Amino acid sequence: MRPILRPLPLFCCCLMALTACDPAEFDVDPDVRREARGARTCVSAVRNETGDASAMLNQTLPIVEANQFIVDVPATQARWLCRTDDAGTAEQLYKMGQG
């Protein structure tokens, strides 16, 4: 391989790593960062609780209150409500539809 082409694969790898990052994690607004962190930790908490890696954040149901997220688990057709603290760490999980 030519010496001039060696930096190109390295540059491509770095570029791919940056595109995989959530841009909200690097926003200057702390509320945006907290929201992104909360969404990520809630999805992770539901995945750990259910053991299902298909859990994803629900983007269709509106949440009016701060620090709350709805997470869907498509494999079991279940929805979970997740509450976070002010730092964005998941603290409480509730399976929706259960009395």
N, CA, C and O of each residue as an XYZ file, in Angstrom:
396
protein
N       0.842     -1.175      0.000
C       0.000      0.000      0.000
C       0.886      1.238      0.000
O       1.892      1.292      0.707
N       0.518      2.198     -0.772
C       1.305      3.419     -0.849
C       1.232      4.161      0.481
O       0.195      4.149      1.143
N       2.318      4.800      0.869
C       2.309      5.539      2.137
C       1.274      6.655      2.182
O       0.758      6.989      3.249
N       0.975      7.223      1.036
C       0.008      8.326      1.046
C      -1.421      7.832      1.275
O      -2.268      8.612      1.711
N      -1.706      6.584      0.998
C      -3.051      6.047      1.161
C      -3.292      5.464      2.553
O      -4.434      5.143      2.884
N      -2.270      5.320      3.365
C      -2.448      4.758      4.701
C      -3.307      5.631      5.612
O      -4.102      5.087      6.378
N      -3.186      6.947      5.567
C      -4.058      7.764      6.422
C      -5.529      7.688      6.029
O      -6.403      7.946      6.856
N      -5.809      7.342      4.790
C      -7.193      7.290      4.339
C      -8.034      6.248      5.097
O      -9.133      6.582      5.540
N      -7.565      5.005      5.265
C      -8.368      4.056      6.056
C      -8.544      4.505      7.505
O      -9.608      4.305      8.092
N      -7.524      5.102      8.075
C      -7.621      5.597      9.445
C      -8.657      6.721      9.525
O      -9.459      6.757     10.458
N      -8.646      7.616      8.576
C      -9.619      8.698      8.536
C     -11.042      8.149      8.393
O     -11.963      8.635      9.049
N     -11.218      7.148      7.544
C     -12.540      6.541      7.352
C     -13.040      5.890      8.641
O     -14.219      6.006      8.976
N     -12.165      5.218      9.356
C     -12.559      4.595     10.629
C     -12.975      5.652     11.655
O     -13.971      5.482     12.359
N     -12.228      6.717     11.733
C     -12.577      7.798     12.664
C     -13.904      8.441     12.277
O     -14.716      8.755     13.147
N     -14.125      8.635     11.015
C     -15.362      9.236     10.547
C     -16.560      8.336     10.851
O     -17.619      8.827     11.241
N     -16.400      7.038     10.679
C     -17.482      6.098     10.986
C     -17.781      6.090     12.477
O     -18.944      5.997     12.870
N     -16.766      6.185     13.305
C     -16.975      6.213     14.753
C     -17.729      7.467     15.169
O     -18.593      7.408     16.044
N     -17.418      8.586     14.560
C     -18.115      9.826     14.896
C     -19.561      9.824     14.423
O     -20.423     10.389     15.097
N     -19.848      9.214     13.300
C     -21.222      9.182     12.812
C     -22.090      8.252     13.645
O     -23.315      8.381     13.633
N     -21.490      7.330     14.360
C     -22.259      6.423     15.220
C     -22.663      7.097     16.522
O     -23.531      6.577     17.223
N     -22.077      8.217     16.867
C     -22.393      8.918     18.112
C     -23.702      9.684     17.973
O     -24.078     10.121     16.885
N     -24.378      9.832     19.094
C     -25.599     10.628     19.134
C     -25.197     12.099     19.231
O     -24.527     12.477     20.192
N     -25.580     12.938     18.275
C     -25.165     14.341     18.323
C     -25.714     15.079     19.536
O     -25.141     16.085     19.954
N     -26.816     14.597     20.110
C     -27.378     15.260     21.284
C     -26.468     15.125     22.497
O     -26.518     15.959     23.401
N     -25.639     14.089     22.530
C     -24.717     13.911     23.654
C     -23.658     15.015     23.716
O     -23.042     15.231     24.760
N     -23.450     15.705     22.603
C     -22.421     16.744     22.550
C     -23.011     18.137     22.406
O     -22.293     19.090     22.105
N     -24.307     18.258     22.619
C     -24.982     19.556     22.508
C     -24.540     20.466     23.654
O     -24.196     19.987     24.734
N     -24.551     21.766     23.420
C     -24.151     22.710     24.463
C     -25.244     22.881     25.518
O     -24.960     23.304     26.639
N     -26.478     22.559     25.172
C     -27.597     22.692     26.104
C     -27.631     21.488     27.050
O     -27.768     20.358     26.583
N     -27.511     21.696     28.363
C     -27.499     20.561     29.296
C     -28.817     19.793     29.316
O     -28.826     18.599     29.618
N     -29.929     20.455     29.001
C     -31.216     19.753     28.971
C     -31.271     18.743     27.828
O     -31.821     17.652     27.980
N     -30.706     19.108     26.700
C     -30.670     18.190     25.561
C     -29.787     16.994     25.885
O     -30.138     15.859     25.563
N     -28.644     17.238     26.519
C     -27.756     16.132     26.904
C     -28.429     15.218     27.919
O     -28.314     13.997     27.822
N     -29.134     15.799     28.898
C     -29.824     14.996     29.909
C     -30.912     14.138     29.271
O     -31.091     12.974     29.629
N     -31.633     14.728     28.323
C     -32.694     13.982     27.624
C     -32.114     12.808     26.842
O     -32.660     11.706     26.888
N     -31.026     13.030     26.134
C     -30.392     11.952     25.366
C     -29.860     10.869     26.296
O     -30.017      9.680     26.021
N     -29.231     11.277     27.397
C     -28.709     10.312     28.362
C     -29.844      9.523     29.000
O     -29.725      8.313     29.196
N     -30.945     10.199     29.327
C     -32.089      9.531     29.927
C     -32.700      8.505     28.990
O     -33.041      7.400     29.412
N     -32.840      8.863     27.723
C     -33.391      7.926     26.741
C     -32.497      6.701     26.613
O     -32.985      5.571     26.574
N     -31.185      6.924     26.547
C     -30.248      5.811     26.407
C     -30.262      4.894     27.630
O     -30.260      3.672     27.485
N     -30.278      5.478     28.841
C     -30.255      4.644     30.042
C     -31.586      3.927     30.256
O     -31.605      2.827     30.807
N     -32.701      4.529     29.829
C     -34.000      3.866     29.958
C     -34.092      2.660     29.037
O     -34.544      1.593     29.453
N     -33.671      2.819     27.805
C     -33.690      1.683     26.878
C     -32.789      0.577     27.400
O     -33.146     -0.599     27.335
N     -31.637      0.941     27.911
C     -30.719     -0.053     28.469
C     -31.320     -0.752     29.693
O     -31.166     -1.963     29.850
N     -32.002      0.001     30.555
C     -32.616     -0.590     31.750
C     -33.728     -1.561     31.378
O     -33.856     -2.620     31.993
N     -34.534     -1.214     30.377
C     -35.600     -2.124     29.937
C     -34.998     -3.365     29.293
O     -35.494     -4.472     29.507
N     -33.955     -3.203     28.521
C     -33.287     -4.369     27.926
C     -32.751     -5.296     29.007
O     -32.861     -6.517     28.891
N     -32.177     -4.728     30.048
C     -31.662     -5.553     31.148
C     -32.792     -6.242     31.900
O     -32.653     -7.398     32.298
N     -33.903     -5.552     32.098
C     -35.038     -6.110     32.851
C     -35.728     -7.231     32.080
O     -36.084     -8.257     32.659
N     -35.917     -7.035     30.773
C     -36.652     -8.011     29.975
C     -35.756     -9.060     29.335
O     -36.221    -10.144     28.982
N     -34.486     -8.749     29.184
C     -33.588     -9.655     28.487
C     -33.797     -9.638     26.978
O     -33.322    -10.528     26.273
N     -34.502     -8.634     26.488
C     -34.825     -8.522     25.069
C     -34.070     -7.342     24.473
O     -34.263     -6.196     24.880
N     -33.222     -7.633     23.517
C     -32.400     -6.578     22.914
C     -33.165     -5.735     21.904
O     -32.617     -4.769     21.372
N     -34.424     -6.079     21.628
C     -35.181     -5.316     20.630
C     -35.890     -4.101     21.223
O     -36.602     -3.398     20.506
N     -35.712     -3.842     22.511
C     -36.364     -2.691     23.143
C     -35.880     -1.399     22.495
O     -34.694     -1.232     22.212
N     -36.831     -0.481     22.266
C     -36.485      0.798     21.640
C     -37.378      1.906     22.183
O     -38.478      1.655     22.676
N     -36.894      3.106     22.086
C     -37.613      4.269     22.575
C     -38.840      4.521     21.708
O     -38.752      4.490     20.481
N     -39.982      4.769     22.342
C     -41.219      5.069     21.625
C     -41.185      6.538     21.215
O     -41.022      7.420     22.058
N     -41.338      6.792     19.938
C     -41.300      8.157     19.416
C     -42.685      8.687     19.076
O     -42.810      9.842     18.667
N     -43.740      7.870     19.235
C     -45.067      8.287     18.796
C     -45.949      8.784     19.930
O     -46.761      9.685     19.715
N     -45.820      8.232     21.125
C     -46.649      8.672     22.244
C     -46.003      9.875     22.920
O     -44.839      9.806     23.317
N     -46.737     10.975     23.057
C     -46.143     12.169     23.671
C     -46.042     12.031     25.191
O     -46.949     11.514     25.842
N     -44.939     12.497     25.732
C     -44.726     12.551     27.171
C     -44.614     14.020     27.540
O     -43.744     14.727     27.033
N     -45.485     14.476     28.414
C     -45.502     15.883     28.791
C     -44.545     16.139     29.951
O     -43.907     17.190     30.012
N     -44.447     15.198     30.856
C     -43.620     15.391     32.045
C     -42.149     15.161     31.729
O     -41.802     14.336     30.884
N     -41.303     15.896     32.412
C     -39.863     15.755     32.217
C     -39.373     14.469     32.883
O     -39.993     13.961     33.817
N     -38.279     13.970     32.398
C     -37.606     12.801     32.965
C     -38.431     11.525     32.879
O     -38.286     10.650     33.732
N     -39.281     11.394     31.886
C     -40.039     10.168     31.674
C     -39.953      9.761     30.210
O     -39.981     10.602     29.312
N     -39.848      8.455     29.987
C     -39.735      7.919     28.641
C     -40.575      6.658     28.540
O     -40.710      5.912     29.510
N     -41.141      6.421     27.357
C     -41.844      5.170     27.087
C     -40.949      4.338     26.183
O     -40.456      4.808     25.157
N     -40.754      3.092     26.590
C     -39.897      2.173     25.844
C     -40.759      1.013     25.364
O     -41.476      0.403     26.158
N     -40.695      0.705     24.078
C     -41.436     -0.414     23.493
C     -40.541     -1.648     23.418
O     -39.345     -1.557     23.142
N     -41.155     -2.805     23.672
C     -40.481     -4.089     23.480
C     -41.313     -4.846     22.442
O     -42.293     -5.499     22.801
N     -40.939     -4.770     21.161
C     -41.760     -5.351     20.102
C     -41.961     -6.860     20.215
O     -43.021     -7.367     19.846
N     -40.978     -7.574     20.710
C     -41.090     -9.035     20.771
C     -42.219     -9.486     21.689
O     -42.865    -10.498     21.417
N     -42.468     -8.753     22.771
C     -43.530     -9.124     23.717
C     -44.729     -8.198     23.637
O     -45.676     -8.346     24.409
N     -44.705     -7.243     22.713
C     -45.781     -6.253     22.561
C     -46.048     -5.517     23.873
O     -47.198     -5.224     24.201
N     -44.999     -5.221     24.614
C     -45.131     -4.550     25.909
C     -44.550     -3.142     25.835
O     -43.655     -2.853     25.040
N     -45.090     -2.277     26.691
C     -44.565     -0.917     26.832
C     -44.157     -0.722     28.281
O     -44.816     -1.197     29.207
N     -43.063     -0.016     28.448
C     -42.546      0.282     29.777
C     -42.440      1.793     29.929
O     -42.084      2.500     28.986
N     -42.749      2.274     31.116
C     -42.542      3.674     31.461
C     -41.299      3.743     32.329
O     -41.167      2.998     33.300
N     -40.411      4.620     31.983
C     -39.147      4.755     32.712
C     -39.041      6.179     33.243
O     -39.279      7.143     32.516
N     -38.686      6.297     34.499
C     -38.441      7.612     35.110
C     -36.964      7.731     35.426
O     -36.327      6.785     35.891
N     -36.435      8.919     35.162
C     -35.016      9.163     35.402
C     -34.840     10.266     36.434
O     -35.771     11.015     36.732
N     -33.637     10.352     36.969
C     -33.321     11.471     37.853
C     -32.885     12.660     36.995
O     -32.909     12.583     35.767
N     -32.495     13.734     37.628
C     -32.119     14.941     36.883
C     -30.823     14.787     36.102
O     -30.538     15.584     35.209
N     -30.038     13.770     36.431
C     -28.802     13.526     35.688
C     -29.036     12.650     34.457
O     -28.141     12.500     33.626
N     -30.248     12.066     34.334
C     -30.549     11.213     33.195
C     -30.361      9.736     33.467
O     -30.360      8.939     32.529
N     -30.202      9.348     34.713
C     -30.026      7.943     35.070
C     -31.387      7.316     35.357
O     -32.182      7.867     36.117
N     -31.650      6.165     34.746
C     -32.924      5.474     34.950
C     -33.055      5.035     36.407
O     -32.149      4.409     36.959
N     -34.191      5.369     37.025
C     -34.406      5.029     38.434
C     -35.593      4.099     38.648
O     -35.530      3.211     39.498
N     -36.669      4.284     37.896
C     -37.872      3.476     38.097
C     -38.392      2.975     36.759
O     -38.394      3.705     35.767
N     -38.834      1.712     36.743
C     -39.442      1.111     35.563
C     -40.825      0.594     35.925
O     -41.014     -0.022     36.974
N     -41.779      0.846     35.058
C     -43.142      0.354     35.242
C     -43.589     -0.287     33.937
O     -43.470      0.312     32.868
N     -44.104     -1.508     34.031
C     -44.653     -2.145     32.837
C     -46.065     -1.614     32.655
O     -46.902     -1.757     33.546
N     -46.336     -1.009     31.518
C     -47.628     -0.385     31.274
C     -48.668     -1.459     30.941
O     -48.356     -2.472     30.316
N     -49.895     -1.216     31.368
C     -50.972     -2.155     31.116
C     -51.159     -3.157     32.241
O     -52.047     -4.006     32.169
N     -50.344     -3.074     33.268
C     -50.445     -3.969     34.409
C     -51.046     -3.183     35.564
O     -50.630     -2.052     35.816
N     -52.013     -3.756     36.270
C     -52.674     -3.055     37.361
C     -51.955     -3.043     38.606
O     -52.432     -2.476     39.589
